[in-house]
Amino acid sequence: MAQNNKQYLFALCLENKDCEDLEKRKIYPVLPDDDATKEGYLRVIDESGEDYLYPESYFILIQLPREAQEAIRVAV
């Protein structure tokens, strides 16, 4: 069985102004995107299940225990 090789970071949503696909106080997977980060954005897998760019200021990056990471990855 093939493993998912995407590297995930996680972020807690603090703001969702004008963003229907984000919920405050919810944890979202973040995909690495150096170009987006340089411009002040994060590539987040939102409620639609797709990855989109959102202002970095809407989130705080967090570190999760391995079990929590796996649970979120399965749900994505």
Backbone as CSV, one residue per row, in Angstrom:
resi,resn,N_x,N_y,N_z,CA_x,CA_y,CA_z,C_x,C_y,C_z
1,MET,0.842,-1.182,0.000,0.000,0.000,0.000,0.886,1.244,0.000
2,ALA,0.596,2.176,-0.877,1.407,3.386,-0.992,1.150,4.304,0.189
3,GLN,2.211,4.921,0.671,2.081,5.859,1.774,1.925,7.262,1.227
4,ASN,1.198,8.089,1.946,1.044,9.489,1.598,2.309,10.213,2.034
5,ASN,3.056,10.758,1.068,4.335,11.386,1.381,4.225,12.887,1.610
6,LYS,3.013,13.444,1.603,2.873,14.863,1.874,3.304,15.147,3.296
7,GLN,4.083,16.208,3.451,4.501,16.631,4.783,3.500,17.669,5.271
8,TYR,2.913,17.423,6.431,1.923,18.345,6.967,2.455,19.084,8.178
9,LEU,2.095,20.340,8.230,2.203,21.144,9.429,0.760,21.361,9.862
10,PHE,0.563,21.914,11.024,-0.794,22.161,11.482,-0.912,23.571,12.024
11,ALA,-2.098,24.150,11.834,-2.333,25.519,12.281,-3.709,25.625,12.915
12,LEU,-3.779,26.419,13.968,-5.032,26.722,14.636,-5.578,28.011,14.031
13,CYS,-6.820,27.973,13.576,-7.446,29.147,12.972,-7.866,30.129,14.063
14,LEU,-7.408,31.359,13.951,-7.751,32.419,14.899,-8.723,33.430,14.303
15,GLU,-8.787,33.488,12.977,-9.606,34.482,12.274,-10.144,33.847,10.991
16,ASN,-11.355,34.213,10.605,-11.922,33.694,9.360,-12.693,34.764,8.590
17,LYS,-12.279,36.002,8.743,-12.947,37.127,8.089,-13.048,36.887,6.581
18,ASP,-14.284,36.930,6.073,-14.563,36.749,4.643,-14.133,35.381,4.112
19,CYS,-14.012,34.382,4.968,-13.589,33.036,4.555,-14.637,32.023,5.016
20,GLU,-15.507,31.615,4.110,-16.571,30.680,4.454,-16.064,29.278,4.752
21,ASP,-14.877,28.938,4.268,-14.351,27.582,4.424,-13.368,27.430,5.572
22,LEU,-13.377,28.377,6.514,-12.549,28.284,7.728,-13.436,28.458,8.955
23,GLU,-13.112,27.713,10.005,-13.809,27.857,11.276,-12.801,28.267,12.342
24,LYS,-13.151,29.299,13.117,-12.287,29.718,14.217,-12.137,28.577,15.214
25,ARG,-10.958,28.497,15.811,-10.607,27.511,16.842,-10.535,26.086,16.308
26,LYS,-10.435,25.917,15.003,-10.298,24.588,14.418,-8.870,24.425,13.908
27,ILE,-8.364,23.183,13.972,-7.012,22.869,13.508,-7.077,22.421,12.051
28,TYR,-6.173,22.982,11.239,-6.117,22.663,9.815,-4.719,22.198,9.412
29,PRO,-4.641,21.234,8.488,-3.347,20.864,7.914,-2.841,22.000,7.017
30,VAL,-1.544,22.194,7.037,-0.897,23.222,6.222,0.133,22.534,5.342
31,LEU,0.089,22.817,4.051,1.080,22.266,3.127,2.230,23.250,2.976
32,PRO,3.457,22.756,2.973,4.607,23.645,2.778,4.513,24.360,1.426
33,ASP,4.736,25.653,1.421,4.727,26.460,0.202,5.580,27.691,0.470
34,ASP,6.856,27.592,0.124,7.800,28.670,0.413,7.412,29.986,-0.250
35,ASP,6.907,29.924,-1.478,6.520,31.152,-2.172,5.367,31.854,-1.449
36,ALA,4.391,31.077,-1.012,3.255,31.656,-0.286,3.718,32.273,1.032
37,THR,4.592,31.559,1.744,5.098,32.050,3.028,5.830,33.376,2.861
38,LYS,6.601,33.496,1.791,7.318,34.755,1.531,6.359,35.926,1.334
39,GLU,5.149,35.633,0.854,4.149,36.668,0.612,3.192,36.857,1.798
40,GLY,3.415,36.081,2.891,2.591,36.234,4.082,1.338,35.363,4.101
41,TYR,1.371,34.249,3.344,0.221,33.352,3.272,0.607,31.940,3.681
42,LEU,-0.406,31.156,4.057,-0.245,29.730,4.316,-1.140,28.963,3.355
43,ARG,-0.675,27.818,2.880,-1.491,26.940,2.039,-2.178,25.937,2.970
44,VAL,-3.474,26.154,3.195,-4.251,25.409,4.182,-5.273,24.511,3.482
45,ILE,-5.437,23.296,3.992,-6.520,22.432,3.516,-7.738,22.800,4.356
46,ASP,-8.688,23.476,3.720,-9.826,24.029,4.452,-11.019,23.079,4.470
47,GLU,-12.190,23.589,4.844,-13.401,22.774,4.967,-13.848,22.167,3.645
48,SER,-13.444,22.746,2.526,-13.812,22.199,1.218,-13.005,20.943,0.892
49,GLY,-11.921,20.711,1.663,-11.052,19.569,1.403,-9.949,19.880,0.406
50,GLU,-9.939,21.094,-0.097,-8.917,21.541,-1.043,-7.950,22.479,-0.334
51,ASP,-6.765,22.659,-0.926,-5.804,23.591,-0.334,-5.907,24.948,-1.011
52,TYR,-5.937,25.984,-0.179,-6.028,27.361,-0.636,-5.087,28.224,0.185
53,LEU,-4.766,29.381,-0.352,-3.923,30.328,0.367,-4.782,31.236,1.245
54,TYR,-4.331,31.385,2.487,-4.988,32.271,3.443,-3.918,33.112,4.125
55,PRO,-4.297,34.313,4.606,-3.317,35.138,5.308,-2.733,34.386,6.507
56,GLU,-1.427,34.448,6.624,-0.724,33.791,7.736,-1.226,34.308,9.088
57,SER,-1.661,35.562,9.126,-2.127,36.167,10.376,-3.428,35.538,10.882
58,TYR,-4.101,34.757,10.070,-5.337,34.082,10.478,-5.061,32.840,11.325
59,PHE,-3.790,32.439,11.437,-3.436,31.170,12.068,-2.256,31.304,13.020
60,ILE,-2.129,30.303,13.867,-0.920,30.105,14.644,-0.496,28.659,14.393
61,LEU,0.759,28.470,14.009,1.269,27.120,13.774,1.391,26.397,15.104
62,ILE,1.009,25.127,15.113,1.051,24.341,16.342,1.717,23.002,16.073
63,GLN,2.216,22.407,17.136,2.820,21.085,17.070,1.865,20.117,17.759
64,LEU,1.563,19.016,17.084,0.617,18.036,17.611,1.315,16.720,17.915
65,PRO,0.809,15.968,18.900,1.339,14.624,19.137,1.108,13.751,17.897
66,ARG,1.933,12.736,17.709,1.856,11.873,16.536,0.453,11.304,16.329
67,GLU,-0.213,10.876,17.402,-1.544,10.290,17.284,-2.540,11.301,16.709
68,ALA,-2.454,12.542,17.146,-3.346,13.580,16.643,-3.046,13.885,15.177
69,GLN,-1.765,13.915,14.804,-1.392,14.140,13.410,-1.988,13.069,12.515
70,GLU,-1.863,11.819,12.929,-2.389,10.707,12.136,-3.910,10.790,12.011
71,ALA,-4.597,11.140,13.095,-6.051,11.254,13.052,-6.492,12.335,12.063
72,ILE,-5.796,13.450,12.040,-6.144,14.524,11.110,-5.799,14.125,9.682
73,ARG,-4.670,13.484,9.467,-4.296,13.050,8.116,-5.306,12.069,7.545
74,VAL,-5.809,11.166,8.353,-6.810,10.196,7.883,-8.084,10.923,7.472
75,ALA,-8.439,11.957,8.213,-9.670,12.701,7.923,-9.550,13.558,6.678
76,VAL,-8.331,13.904,6.259,-8.128,14.750,5.080,-8.206,13.884,3.909
